Amino acid sequence: MVTFIILINTEHNKITEVAEQLADMPEISEVYSVTGIYDLVAIVRTRTNDDVAELVTNHIGPLEGIKSTDTMLAFKTFSQHDLESMFSL
């Protein structure tokens, strides 16, 4: 399994719409709205690099409201903490 982090800029009024469409894609495990220079962060887990290339090029890039993406490959996992427990109050 390969993990990618996709940083996404959207049109201002399309953040929620784009996030919901991304969350419906089976390869995307989480979508976060964030502060800073990006609007959304998507965590993607695929079997191969080619799978993520297909996802970004043919499914994410064409979504209405996306202005740009920056895709990062995760090399190594240092923590296996459950994300749900990390972000719960």
Secondary structure as UniProt FT lines:
FT   STRAND          2..10
FT   HELIX           12..14
FT   HELIX           15..23
FT   TURN            26..27
FT   STRAND          28..33
FT   STRAND          40..46
FT   HELIX           49..55
FT   HELIX           56..60
FT   TURN            61..62
FT   TURN            64..65
FT   STRAND          66..73
FT   HELIX           83..87
//
